[in-house]
Amino acid sequence: MMVLACDTSTAVMHLALCRYDGETLVWHEALSLASGNRHSELLMDKILTLCADADIELKELDLLATSAGPGSFTGLRISMAMLKGISLAASIPLVSVPTLDAWYYGLEQVEQPVLAVIDAKKQRFYAALYRRGERLIGPADLTVEAIEALIAAHPGLLLTGADAPLLLTRLSTPLPFLQCEGAPLALSLARMAVNQYLSQGADAPDAGPFYIRVSDAELALLSNNRLKEQ
């Protein structure tokens, strides 16, 4: 099974092209690129380059994987829209994986509780708490104060995720930061997508990104509508 995995939920683009023999990873190419707000401009070119370097055409892919959220509103839409377009055009199944679950993947054997975090802006973080392979809390949109309360309630807690280093600068108490070496996010997405596809099948055609917070654009629209009604 040839799998293309993509994440643009943060300022860093993660891509991986993986070949599986059953459930065993036998070959892969992966890249991570700090592309900021240029995801929409660069994503398709990077996908085509990754495939060309491996002498693989898009139509030869067997499965597409993307992060479902939470994350950047625009970023989540970019990767999901791009892969949905490929999925529809080439009849390739698509599977979306919760973003924070992918950051935690590979740490299931860690005994301590693990908090995966992504910067949600506005002095907040998208976060989920895990222990021994089980998600205990979240995904949630939390303040730093709420995260410190979680830390106090779970002694020995470890941090992981795209923006764990940023969170560490805002905490009153330092915490260990844990990340799987040699396991880019896109590889975790691919592995989880294969498992999900084999056990549950592909996403429904109308599946979309998972949002915790209402976007600024939606808030502005609601505000405008209220003003018109007054």
C-alpha positions as CSV (number, residue, x, y, z in Angstrom):
1,M,0.0,0.0,0.0
2,M,1.4,3.4,-1.0
3,V,0.4,6.2,1.3
4,L,0.7,10.0,1.0
5,A,0.3,11.8,4.3
6,C,0.1,15.6,4.8
7,D,-0.3,18.0,7.7
8,T,-0.6,21.8,7.4
9,S,-2.3,22.4,10.7
10,T,0.6,24.7,11.9
11,A,3.2,26.9,10.3
12,V,5.3,23.8,9.4
13,M,4.2,21.6,6.5
14,H,4.8,17.9,7.1
15,L,4.7,15.4,4.1
16,A,5.5,11.7,3.9
17,L,5.3,9.1,1.1
18,C,5.2,5.6,2.6
19,R,5.0,2.1,1.3
20,Y,3.5,-0.6,3.5
21,D,3.5,-4.3,3.1
22,G,0.4,-5.2,5.0
23,E,0.9,-3.2,8.2
24,T,4.7,-3.1,8.0
25,L,6.4,0.1,6.8
26,V,9.0,-0.9,4.2
27,W,10.0,2.4,2.7
28,H,9.4,6.1,3.2
29,E,10.4,9.6,2.2
30,A,9.4,12.5,4.5
31,L,10.0,16.3,4.7
32,S,9.1,19.1,7.1
33,L,9.1,22.6,5.8
34,A,8.5,25.9,7.7
35,S,6.3,27.5,5.0
36,G,4.2,29.8,7.3
37,N,1.3,31.2,5.3
38,R,2.5,29.7,2.0
39,H,1.0,26.3,2.4
40,S,-1.5,26.8,-0.4
41,E,1.2,28.0,-2.7
42,L,3.7,25.2,-2.0
43,L,1.7,22.1,-1.1
44,M,0.9,20.7,-4.5
45,D,4.4,21.4,-5.8
46,K,5.9,19.6,-2.8
47,I,3.5,16.6,-3.3
48,L,4.4,16.3,-7.0
49,T,8.1,16.6,-6.2
50,L,8.0,13.9,-3.5
51,C,6.2,11.6,-5.9
52,A,8.5,12.4,-8.8
53,D,11.6,11.7,-6.7
54,A,10.2,8.3,-5.9
55,D,9.1,7.7,-9.5
56,I,5.5,7.4,-8.4
57,E,2.4,9.0,-10.1
58,L,-0.5,10.3,-8.0
59,K,-2.8,7.7,-9.5
60,E,-0.6,4.9,-8.1
61,L,-1.3,6.0,-4.5
62,D,-3.5,3.7,-2.5
63,L,-4.4,5.9,0.5
64,L,-4.3,9.6,1.4
65,A,-3.9,10.8,5.0
66,T,-4.4,14.3,6.5
67,S,-4.7,15.8,10.0
68,A,-8.3,16.5,11.0
69,G,-7.7,19.1,13.6
70,P,-7.5,21.0,15.8
71,G,-5.1,23.5,14.3
72,S,-5.0,26.6,12.1
73,F,-8.4,27.1,10.5
74,T,-6.8,27.9,7.1
75,G,-4.1,25.3,7.4
76,L,-6.5,22.5,8.1
77,R,-8.6,23.5,5.1
78,I,-5.6,23.6,2.8
79,S,-4.4,20.1,3.3
80,M,-7.9,18.6,3.5
81,A,-9.1,20.4,0.4
82,M,-6.0,19.4,-1.6
83,L,-6.1,15.8,-0.7
84,K,-9.9,15.6,-1.2
85,G,-9.4,17.0,-4.7
86,I,-6.8,14.2,-5.4
87,S,-9.1,11.7,-3.8
88,L,-12.0,12.6,-6.0
89,A,-10.0,12.9,-9.2
90,A,-8.1,9.7,-8.8
91,S,-10.6,7.6,-6.7
92,I,-8.1,7.2,-3.8
93,P,-9.5,6.8,-0.3
94,L,-8.9,9.5,2.2
95,V,-8.5,9.2,6.0
96,S,-8.2,12.1,8.4
97,V,-6.5,11.7,11.8
98,P,-6.9,13.9,14.9
99,T,-3.9,16.2,14.9
100,L,-3.0,15.9,18.6
101,D,-3.4,12.1,18.5
102,A,-0.7,12.1,15.8
103,W,1.7,14.1,17.9
104,Y,1.2,11.6,20.7
105,Y,1.5,8.6,18.5
106,G,4.6,6.6,19.4
107,L,4.6,7.7,23.0
108,E,1.9,5.2,24.1
109,Q,4.4,3.2,26.1
110,V,5.5,6.1,28.3
111,E,4.2,5.6,31.8
112,Q,3.8,9.3,32.7
113,P,0.8,11.4,31.4
114,V,1.6,13.3,28.2
115,L,0.1,16.6,27.2
116,A,0.2,17.3,23.4
117,V,-0.2,21.0,22.5
118,I,-0.5,23.3,19.5
119,D,-0.5,27.1,19.6
120,A,-4.1,28.3,19.3
121,K,-3.0,32.0,19.4
122,K,-4.7,34.6,21.6
123,Q,-2.6,33.3,24.6
124,R,-4.3,29.8,24.3
125,F,-3.3,26.3,23.3
126,Y,-5.1,23.4,21.7
127,A,-4.3,20.5,24.0
128,A,-5.1,16.9,24.8
129,L,-4.0,14.8,27.7
130,Y,-3.0,11.1,27.3
131,R,-1.8,8.2,29.4
132,R,-0.8,4.7,28.3
133,G,-2.4,5.1,24.9
134,E,-5.7,6.6,26.1
135,R,-6.8,10.1,25.6
136,L,-8.1,11.4,29.0
137,I,-8.9,15.0,28.2
138,G,-9.5,17.0,25.1
139,P,-8.9,18.1,22.5
140,A,-9.6,21.4,24.2
141,D,-8.9,25.1,23.8
142,L,-7.1,26.0,27.0
143,T,-5.5,29.0,28.6
144,V,-2.1,28.7,30.1
145,E,-3.7,28.9,33.6
146,A,-5.9,25.9,32.7
147,I,-2.9,24.0,31.5
148,E,-1.1,24.8,34.8
149,A,-4.1,23.4,36.7
150,L,-3.8,20.2,34.6
151,I,-0.1,20.0,35.3
152,A,-0.8,20.3,39.1
153,A,-3.4,17.5,38.9
154,H,-1.1,15.1,37.0
155,P,2.3,14.8,38.6
156,G,5.1,13.8,36.3
157,L,3.4,15.2,33.2
158,L,5.4,15.5,30.0
159,L,4.9,17.8,27.1
160,T,4.9,17.1,23.4
161,G,3.5,18.6,20.2
162,A,4.4,21.3,17.7
163,D,4.3,24.2,20.2
164,A,5.5,22.6,23.4
165,P,8.6,24.8,23.4
166,L,6.5,27.9,23.2
167,L,4.2,26.7,26.0
168,L,7.3,26.1,28.2
169,T,8.2,29.8,27.9
170,R,4.9,30.7,29.4
171,L,4.7,28.2,32.3
172,S,5.7,29.1,35.8
173,T,7.2,25.7,36.3
174,P,9.5,24.0,33.7
175,L,8.5,20.6,32.4
176,P,10.3,17.8,30.4
177,F,9.7,18.1,26.6
178,L,9.3,14.7,24.9
179,Q,9.4,14.1,21.2
180,C,10.0,10.9,19.2
181,E,13.4,11.2,17.4
182,G,13.3,10.2,13.7
183,A,9.5,10.1,13.6
184,P,8.1,13.2,11.7
185,L,4.5,14.0,12.2
186,A,3.5,12.9,8.7
187,L,4.9,9.4,9.3
188,S,2.7,9.1,12.4
189,L,-0.3,10.3,10.3
190,A,0.4,7.7,7.7
191,R,0.7,4.9,10.2
192,M,-2.5,5.9,12.0
193,A,-4.3,6.3,8.7
194,V,-3.4,2.8,7.6
195,N,-4.6,1.4,10.9
196,Q,-7.8,3.4,10.7
197,Y,-8.5,2.5,7.1
198,L,-8.0,-1.2,7.7
199,S,-10.3,-1.2,10.7
200,Q,-12.9,1.4,9.8
201,G,-12.5,2.3,6.1
202,A,-12.1,5.7,4.5
203,D,-13.7,9.0,5.6
204,A,-17.2,9.8,4.6
205,P,-17.3,12.1,1.5
206,D,-18.7,15.0,3.5
207,A,-16.2,14.7,6.4
208,G,-14.4,17.9,7.1
209,P,-11.9,19.4,9.5
210,F,-12.5,19.3,13.3
211,Y,-12.7,22.8,14.8
212,I,-12.9,23.6,18.5
213,R,-13.1,27.3,18.3
214,V,-15.2,29.5,16.1
215,S,-13.0,31.3,13.5
216,D,-12.5,35.1,13.5
217,A,-14.2,35.2,10.1
218,E,-17.3,33.5,11.5
219,L,-17.3,35.8,14.6
220,A,-17.1,38.8,12.3
221,L,-20.0,37.5,10.2
222,L,-22.1,36.9,13.3
223,S,-21.3,40.4,14.6
224,N,-22.3,41.9,11.2
225,N,-25.5,40.0,11.2
226,R,-26.4,41.2,14.7
227,L,-25.7,44.8,13.6
228,K,-28.0,44.4,10.6
229,E,-30.8,43.1,12.8
230,Q,-30.6,46.1,15.2
